[in-house]
């Protein structure tokens, strides 16, 4: 969280610098538009970097909060729903495997019967 505050302060400083540069260039007797453009671009890049750092710090804080949540902290209803869903998935897998198992059993019985006949 401290990183986010640091990034916000840096962003504020960059914007302040940009405002100062703009005022200085406007007040100069012979302003150079190239120098003004360069200074403004440099300040804008620095401000964008600070904004990106703020967003990255916020994303890191959100990720840390999300990873801190564990299965035990879920409400009872969500735990029950999750368990029910897992049971349904297991039942579906068993139902999908049964025909294959039955087919293998029948093939084995047919093979035994064939060998006994010969």
C-alpha positions in Angstrom: 0.0 0.0 0.0 2.9 2.3 0.7 4.1 1.8 -2.8 0.8 3.0 -4.2 1.1 6.2 -2.0 4.7 6.7 -3.2 3.6 6.3 -6.8 0.7 8.8 -6.3 3.1 11.3 -4.8 5.5 10.9 -7.7 2.6 11.3 -10.1 1.7 14.5 -8.4 5.3 15.8 -8.5 5.5 15.0 -12.3 2.3 16.9 -13.0 3.5 19.8 -10.9 6.8 19.8 -12.8 4.9 19.8 -16.1 2.8 22.8 -15.0 6.0 24.7 -13.9 7.7 23.9 -17.3 4.7 25.1 -19.2 4.5 28.4 -17.2 8.3 29.0 -17.6 8.1 28.4 -21.4 5.1 30.8 -21.7 6.9 33.5 -19.7 10.2 33.3 -21.6 10.9 36.1 -24.0 12.0 33.8 -26.8 10.3 30.5 -26.2 11.7 27.6 -28.2 8.8 25.4 -29.3 11.2 22.4 -29.6 12.4 22.8 -26.0 8.9 23.2 -24.8 7.8 20.1 -26.7 10.7 18.1 -25.3 10.2 19.2 -21.7 6.4 18.5 -22.0 7.0 15.1 -23.5 9.6 14.2 -20.8 7.2 15.3 -18.1 4.3 13.3 -19.7 6.5 10.2 -19.9 7.5 10.5 -16.3 3.8 11.0 -15.3 2.7 8.0 -17.3 5.4 5.9 -15.6 4.2 7.0 -12.2 0.6 6.2 -13.1 1.7 2.8 -14.3 3.5 2.2 -11.1 0.4 3.2 -9.2 -1.7 0.7 -11.2 0.9 -2.0 -10.7 1.0 -1.4 -7.0 -2.8 -1.6 -6.8 -2.9 -4.8 -8.8 -0.2 -6.4 -6.6 -2.2 -5.4 -3.5 -5.4 -6.9 -5.0 -3.5 -10.1 -5.9 -2.1 -10.4 -2.4 -5.6 -10.0 -0.9 -7.0 -12.6 -3.2 -4.3 -15.1 -2.5 -4.8 -14.6 1.3 -8.3 -15.9 1.0 -8.5 -19.7 1.6 -11.1 -22.4 1.3 -11.9 -22.2 5.0 -12.9 -18.5 4.7 -15.6 -19.2 2.2 -19.1 -19.0 3.5 -20.8 -22.3 4.4 -23.2 -22.2 1.5 -20.4 -21.7 -1.0 -18.5 -24.7 0.5 -21.6 -26.8 0.2 -22.2 -25.7 -3.4 -18.6 -26.5 -4.2 -18.7 -30.0 -2.6 -22.0 -30.7 -4.4 -20.5 -29.7 -7.8 -17.5 -31.9 -7.1 -19.7 -34.8 -6.3 -21.7 -34.3 -9.5 -18.4 -34.2 -11.5 -17.3 -37.5 -9.9 -20.7 -39.1 -10.7 -20.5 -38.0 -14.3 -17.0 -39.4 -14.6 -18.2 -42.7 -13.2 -21.1 -42.8 -15.6 -18.8 -42.1 -18.5 -16.4 -44.8 -17.4 -19.1 -47.5 -16.8 -19.8 -48.3 -20.5 -16.1 -48.7 -21.1 -15.8 -51.1 -18.1 -18.8 -53.1 -19.2 -17.5 -53.4 -22.7 -14.2 -54.7 -21.4 -16.0 -57.2 -19.2 -18.1 -58.4 -22.1 -15.0 -58.7 -24.3 -13.4 -60.8 -21.6 -16.4 -63.1 -21.3 -16.6 -63.5 -25.1 -12.9 -64.3 -25.3 -13.3 -66.9 -22.5 -16.4 -68.5 -24.1 -14.6 -68.6 -27.5 -11.5 -70.4 -25.9 -13.8 -72.9 -24.1 -15.5 -73.8 -27.4 -12.3 -74.6 -29.2 
